[in-house]
């Protein structure tokens, strides 16, 4: 598991003008492949399981917050 803090520290080591891309799975007929595309922050998700209700409903998530970066 990588935390946001770890990712920020790692990103600080990169050139400031470096481009960020993410992999997107494509399907073509029966074949699948991965293509790289720009990150779309508006399409990305932040899933929070921190509330008492969420902890009761999803006990295996244990108060986790998950960031899903999409392209």
N, CA, C and O atoms as CSV, one atom per row, in Angstrom:
chain,resi,resn,atom,element,x,y,z
A,1,UNK,N,N,0.852,-1.174,0.000
A,1,UNK,CA,C,0.000,0.000,0.000
A,1,UNK,C,C,0.899,1.238,0.000
A,1,UNK,O,O,1.859,1.319,0.765
A,2,UNK,N,N,0.583,2.173,-0.843
A,2,UNK,CA,C,1.294,3.445,-0.910
A,2,UNK,C,C,0.370,4.541,-0.398
A,2,UNK,O,O,-0.777,4.641,-0.834
A,3,UNK,N,N,0.858,5.359,0.517
A,3,UNK,CA,C,0.042,6.447,1.045
A,3,UNK,C,C,0.217,7.701,0.184
A,3,UNK,O,O,1.166,7.804,-0.594
A,4,UNK,N,N,-0.700,8.644,0.333
A,4,UNK,CA,C,-0.604,9.913,-0.384
A,4,UNK,C,C,0.689,10.623,0.007
A,4,UNK,O,O,1.370,11.185,-0.850
A,5,UNK,N,N,1.031,10.602,1.297
A,5,UNK,CA,C,2.259,11.260,1.760
A,5,UNK,C,C,3.490,10.659,1.085
A,5,UNK,O,O,4.391,11.393,0.678
A,6,UNK,N,N,3.538,9.330,0.962
A,6,UNK,CA,C,4.666,8.684,0.290
A,6,UNK,C,C,4.722,9.085,-1.183
A,6,UNK,O,O,5.801,9.332,-1.722
A,7,UNK,N,N,3.574,9.148,-1.822
A,7,UNK,CA,C,3.534,9.502,-3.238
A,7,UNK,C,C,3.979,10.952,-3.437
A,7,UNK,O,O,4.701,11.249,-4.388
A,8,UNK,N,N,3.559,11.850,-2.553
A,8,UNK,CA,C,3.967,13.258,-2.658
A,8,UNK,C,C,5.475,13.376,-2.518
A,8,UNK,O,O,6.117,14.087,-3.292
A,9,UNK,N,N,6.047,12.686,-1.539
A,9,UNK,CA,C,7.501,12.739,-1.352
A,9,UNK,C,C,8.229,12.198,-2.568
A,9,UNK,O,O,9.255,12.748,-2.968
A,10,UNK,N,N,7.718,11.137,-3.159
A,10,UNK,CA,C,8.329,10.586,-4.361
A,10,UNK,C,C,8.205,11.566,-5.523
A,10,UNK,O,O,9.163,11.765,-6.269
A,11,UNK,N,N,7.028,12.183,-5.681
A,11,UNK,CA,C,6.819,13.136,-6.770
A,11,UNK,C,C,7.758,14.335,-6.656
A,11,UNK,O,O,8.164,14.904,-7.669
A,12,UNK,N,N,8.105,14.718,-5.428
A,12,UNK,CA,C,9.015,15.854,-5.220
A,12,UNK,C,C,10.401,15.587,-5.795
A,12,UNK,O,O,11.144,16.532,-6.061
A,13,UNK,N,N,10.767,14.319,-5.992
A,13,UNK,CA,C,12.085,13.985,-6.523
A,13,UNK,C,C,12.131,14.067,-8.045
A,13,UNK,O,O,13.209,13.980,-8.632
A,14,UNK,N,N,10.997,14.231,-8.682
A,14,UNK,CA,C,10.921,14.253,-10.147
A,14,UNK,C,C,11.031,15.678,-10.675
A,14,UNK,O,O,10.769,16.630,-9.940
A,15,UNK,N,N,11.416,15.836,-11.943
A,15,UNK,CA,C,11.430,17.174,-12.539
A,15,UNK,C,C,10.034,17.797,-12.492
A,15,UNK,O,O,9.033,17.108,-12.690
A,16,UNK,N,N,9.976,19.087,-12.232
A,16,UNK,CA,C,8.680,19.767,-12.076
A,16,UNK,C,C,7.863,19.791,-13.359
A,16,UNK,O,O,6.643,19.950,-13.307
A,17,UNK,N,N,8.514,19.635,-14.512
A,17,UNK,CA,C,7.781,19.659,-15.778
A,17,UNK,C,C,7.512,18.247,-16.315
A,17,UNK,O,O,7.110,18.089,-17.468
A,18,UNK,N,N,7.731,17.224,-15.484
A,18,UNK,CA,C,7.451,15.845,-15.903
A,18,UNK,C,C,5.944,15.665,-16.087
A,18,UNK,O,O,5.147,16.221,-15.332
A,19,UNK,N,N,5.569,14.892,-17.087
A,19,UNK,CA,C,4.155,14.625,-17.341
A,19,UNK,C,C,3.712,13.402,-16.557
A,19,UNK,O,O,4.482,12.459,-16.372
A,20,UNK,N,N,2.468,13.424,-16.098
A,20,UNK,CA,C,1.903,12.301,-15.358
A,20,UNK,C,C,0.853,11.634,-16.230
A,20,UNK,O,O,-0.041,12.293,-16.762
A,21,UNK,N,N,0.971,10.319,-16.370
A,21,UNK,CA,C,0.006,9.548,-17.141
A,21,UNK,C,C,-0.447,8.355,-16.312
A,21,UNK,O,O,0.205,7.976,-15.339
A,22,UNK,N,N,-1.560,7.775,-16.706
A,22,UNK,CA,C,-2.016,6.552,-16.047
A,22,UNK,C,C,-2.446,5.553,-17.119
A,22,UNK,O,O,-2.779,5.925,-18.245
A,23,UNK,N,N,-2.430,4.290,-16.743
A,23,UNK,CA,C,-2.806,3.241,-17.669
A,23,UNK,C,C,-4.318,3.057,-17.720
A,23,UNK,O,O,-4.990,3.066,-16.689
A,24,UNK,N,N,-4.838,2.892,-18.919
A,24,UNK,CA,C,-6.262,2.660,-19.124
A,24,UNK,C,C,-6.394,1.380,-19.946
A,24,UNK,O,O,-5.777,1.247,-21.003
A,25,UNK,N,N,-7.201,0.442,-19.456
A,25,UNK,CA,C,-7.382,-0.819,-20.175
A,25,UNK,C,C,-8.323,-0.614,-21.348
A,25,UNK,O,O,-9.393,-0.024,-21.204
A,26,UNK,N,N,-7.921,-1.101,-22.496
A,26,UNK,CA,C,-8.724,-1.025,-23.710
A,26,UNK,C,C,-9.086,-2.438,-24.156
A,26,UNK,O,O,-8.312,-3.375,-23.961
A,27,UNK,N,N,-10.260,-2.584,-24.752
A,27,UNK,CA,C,-10.687,-3.869,-25.302
A,27,UNK,C,C,-10.889,-3.703,-26.795
A,27,UNK,O,O,-11.555,-2.769,-27.243
A,28,UNK,N,N,-10.313,-4.608,-27.558
A,28,UNK,CA,C,-10.450,-4.591,-29.008
A,28,UNK,C,C,-10.779,-6.008,-29.443
A,28,UNK,O,O,-9.894,-6.860,-29.515
A,29,UNK,N,N,-12.038,-6.261,-29.731
A,29,UNK,CA,C,-12.460,-7.622,-30.058
A,29,UNK,C,C,-12.290,-8.506,-28.832
A,29,UNK,O,O,-12.880,-8.244,-27.785
A,30,UNK,N,N,-11.490,-9.546,-28.962
A,30,UNK,CA,C,-11.214,-10.430,-27.840
A,30,UNK,C,C,-9.927,-10.054,-27.117
A,30,UNK,O,O,-9.572,-10.669,-26.112
A,31,UNK,N,N,-9.240,-9.060,-27.622
A,31,UNK,CA,C,-7.963,-8.680,-27.036
A,31,UNK,C,C,-8.096,-7.521,-26.059
A,31,UNK,O,O,-8.986,-6.678,-26.178
A,32,UNK,N,N,-7.200,-7.503,-25.106
A,32,UNK,CA,C,-7.133,-6.411,-24.131
A,32,UNK,C,C,-5.716,-5.866,-24.130
A,32,UNK,O,O,-4.750,-6.619,-24.247
A,33,UNK,N,N,-5.601,-4.571,-24.000
A,33,UNK,CA,C,-4.282,-3.974,-23.892
A,33,UNK,C,C,-4.372,-2.722,-23.035
A,33,UNK,O,O,-5.463,-2.224,-22.753
A,34,UNK,N,N,-3.224,-2.224,-22.628
A,34,UNK,CA,C,-3.159,-1.044,-21.774
A,34,UNK,C,C,-2.594,0.110,-22.596
A,34,UNK,O,O,-1.581,-0.040,-23.280
A,35,UNK,N,N,-3.251,1.247,-22.525
A,35,UNK,CA,C,-2.709,2.445,-23.160
A,35,UNK,C,C,-2.502,3.493,-22.074
A,35,UNK,O,O,-3.192,3.490,-21.055
A,36,UNK,N,N,-1.566,4.370,-22.297
A,36,UNK,CA,C,-1.269,5.425,-21.343
A,36,UNK,C,C,-1.998,6.695,-21.770
A,36,UNK,O,O,-2.062,7.013,-22.957
A,37,UNK,N,N,-2.546,7.417,-20.793
A,37,UNK,CA,C,-3.284,8.646,-21.075
A,37,UNK,C,C,-3.062,9.632,-19.932
A,37,UNK,O,O,-2.567,9.267,-18.866
A,38,UNK,N,N,-3.435,10.883,-20.172
A,38,UNK,CA,C,-3.306,11.911,-19.139
A,38,UNK,C,C,-4.235,11.611,-17.973
A,38,UNK,O,O,-5.284,10.990,-18.144
A,39,UNK,N,N,-3.841,12.056,-16.793
A,39,UNK,CA,C,-4.681,11.890,-15.606
A,39,UNK,C,C,-5.855,12.858,-15.696
A,39,UNK,O,O,-5.680,14.031,-16.026
A,40,UNK,N,N,-7.045,12.361,-15.401
A,40,UNK,CA,C,-8.259,13.179,-15.373
A,40,UNK,C,C,-8.711,13.272,-13.920
A,40,UNK,O,O,-9.394,12.379,-13.419
A,41,UNK,N,N,-8.326,14.356,-13.245
A,41,UNK,CA,C,-8.655,14.492,-11.831
A,41,UNK,C,C,-10.165,14.508,-11.590
A,41,UNK,O,O,-10.634,14.012,-10.565
A,42,UNK,N,N,-10.929,15.076,-12.532
A,42,UNK,CA,C,-12.384,15.122,-12.365
A,42,UNK,C,C,-13.001,13.730,-12.428
A,42,UNK,O,O,-14.047,13.493,-11.823
A,43,UNK,N,N,-12.377,12.813,-13.144
A,43,UNK,CA,C,-12.896,11.449,-13.249
A,43,UNK,C,C,-12.377,10.547,-12.133
A,43,UNK,O,O,-12.879,9.438,-11.949
A,44,UNK,N,N,-11.380,11.015,-11.390
A,44,UNK,CA,C,-10.802,10.220,-10.307
A,44,UNK,C,C,-11.748,10.196,-9.108
A,44,UNK,O,O,-12.602,11.068,-8.947
A,45,UNK,N,N,-11.573,9.179,-8.280
A,45,UNK,CA,C,-12.472,8.993,-7.134
A,45,UNK,C,C,-11.702,9.008,-5.821
A,45,UNK,O,O,-10.558,8.560,-5.755
A,46,UNK,N,N,-12.341,9.528,-4.778
A,46,UNK,CA,C,-11.840,9.420,-3.416
A,46,UNK,C,C,-12.904,8.674,-2.635
A,46,UNK,O,O,-14.011,9.174,-2.435
A,47,UNK,N,N,-12.562,7.483,-2.201
A,47,UNK,CA,C,-13.492,6.627,-1.465
A,47,UNK,C,C,-13.126,6.669,0.011
A,47,UNK,O,O,-12.036,6.244,0.394
A,48,UNK,N,N,-14.019,7.173,0.831
A,48,UNK,CA,C,-13.757,7.291,2.267
A,48,UNK,C,C,-14.655,6.339,3.040
A,48,UNK,O,O,-15.873,6.334,2.865
A,49,UNK,N,N,-14.045,5.544,3.885
A,49,UNK,CA,C,-14.771,4.617,4.749
A,49,UNK,C,C,-14.490,4.975,6.203
A,49,UNK,O,O,-14.350,4.094,7.051
A,50,UNK,N,N,-14.408,6.278,6.484
A,50,UNK,CA,C,-13.981,6.749,7.793
A,50,UNK,C,C,-15.122,6.990,8.781
A,50,UNK,O,O,-14.890,7.011,9.989
A,51,UNK,N,N,-16.334,7.170,8.294
A,51,UNK,CA,C,-17.432,7.477,9.216
A,51,UNK,C,C,-17.822,6.229,10.013
A,51,UNK,O,O,-17.573,5.108,9.571
A,52,UNK,N,N,-18.429,6.420,11.179
A,52,UNK,CA,C,-18.886,5.262,11.962
A,52,UNK,C,C,-19.864,4.380,11.183
A,52,UNK,O,O,-19.846,3.157,11.328
A,53,UNK,N,N,-20.718,4.997,10.358
A,53,UNK,CA,C,-21.662,4.228,9.556
A,53,UNK,C,C,-20.935,3.358,8.534
A,53,UNK,O,O,-21.271,2.189,8.345
A,54,UNK,N,N,-19.932,3.948,7.878
A,54,UNK,CA,C,-19.156,3.190,6.895
A,54,UNK,C,C,-18.359,2.070,7.550
A,54,UNK,O,O,-18.239,0.979,6.992
A,55,UNK,N,N,-17.813,2.338,8.738
A,55,UNK,CA,C,-17.055,1.303,9.448
A,55,UNK,C,C,-17.959,0.122,9.797
A,55,UNK,O,O,-17.530,-1.031,9.750
A,56,UNK,N,N,-19.217,0.416,10.147
A,56,UNK,CA,C,-20.161,-0.653,10.482
A,56,UNK,C,C,-20.590,-1.411,9.219
A,56,UNK,O,O,-20.727,-2.634,9.234
A,57,UNK,N,N,-20.800,-0.667,8.127
A,57,UNK,CA,C,-21.278,-1.284,6.889
A,57,UNK,C,C,-20.167,-2.044,6.156
A,57,UNK,O,O,-20.412,-3.085,5.547
A,58,UNK,N,N,-18.940,-1.507,6.224
A,58,UNK,CA,C,-17.790,-2.110,5.529
A,58,UNK,C,C,-16.653,-2.346,6.533
A,58,UNK,O,O,-15.635,-1.657,6.478
A,59,UNK,N,N,-16.815,-3.305,7.441
A,59,UNK,CA,C,-15.803,-3.490,8.489
A,59,UNK,C,C,-14.418,-3.859,7.950
A,59,UNK,O,O,-13.412,-3.558,8.592
A,60,UNK,N,N,-14.352,-4.495,6.797
A,60,UNK,CA,C,-13.040,-4.868,6.252
A,60,UNK,C,C,-12.273,-3.671,5.699
A,60,UNK,O,O,-11.074,-3.775,5.438
A,61,UNK,N,N,-12.945,-2.538,5.517
A,61,UNK,CA,C,-12.265,-1.348,5.017
A,61,UNK,C,C,-11.668,-0.533,6.168
A,61,UNK,O,O,-10.787,0.294,5.934
A,62,UNK,N,N,-12.120,-0.746,7.386
A,62,UNK,CA,C,-11.496,-0.208,8.594
A,62,UNK,C,C,-11.124,1.255,8.594
A,62,UNK,O,O,-10.033,1.603,9.047
A,63,UNK,N,N,-11.985,2.126,8.107
A,63,UNK,CA,C,-11.696,3.562,8.142
A,63,UNK,C,C,-10.741,4.035,7.072
A,63,UNK,O,O,-10.202,5.137,7.181
A,64,UNK,N,N,-10.513,3.250,6.049
A,64,UNK,CA,C,-9.570,3.606,4.998
A,64,UNK,C,C,-10.119,4.699,4.080
A,64,UNK,O,O,-11.331,4.832,3.910
A,65,UNK,N,N,-9.221,5.467,3.500
A,65,UNK,CA,C,-9.543,6.418,2.447
A,65,UNK,C,C,-8.708,5.993,1.242
A,65,UNK,O,O,-7.487,5.876,1.343
A,66,UNK,N,N,-9.365,5.761,0.097
A,66,UNK,CA,C,-8.702,5.265,-1.101
A,66,UNK,C,C,-8.857,6.271,-2.223
A,66,UNK,O,O,-9.958,6.750,-2.496
A,67,UNK,N,N,-7.737,6.589,-2.878
A,67,UNK,CA,C,-7.741,7.487,-4.024
A,67,UNK,C,C,-7.565,6.636,-5.270
A,67,UNK,O,O,-6.576,5.913,-5.395
A,68,UNK,N,N,-8.523,6.715,-6.198
A,68,UNK,CA,C,-8.448,5.990,-7.463
A,68,UNK,C,C,-8.212,7.025,-8.568
A,68,UNK,O,O,-9.096,7.816,-8.897
A,69,UNK,N,N,-7.004,7.001,-9.130
A,69,UNK,CA,C,-6.627,7.967,-10.172
A,69,UNK,C,C,-7.013,7.373,-11.520
A,69,UNK,O,O,-6.648,6.242,-11.842
A,70,UNK,N,N,-7.755,8.150,-12.302
A,70,UNK,CA,C,-8.258,7.681,-13.598
A,70,UNK,C,C,-7.776,8.585,-14.723
A,70,UNK,O,O,-7.358,9.723,-14.509
A,71,UNK,N,N,-7.852,8.035,-15.924
A,71,UNK,CA,C,-7.474,8.793,-17.111
A,71,UNK,C,C,-8.655,9.028,-17.997
A,71,UNK,O,O,-8.523,9.654,-19.049
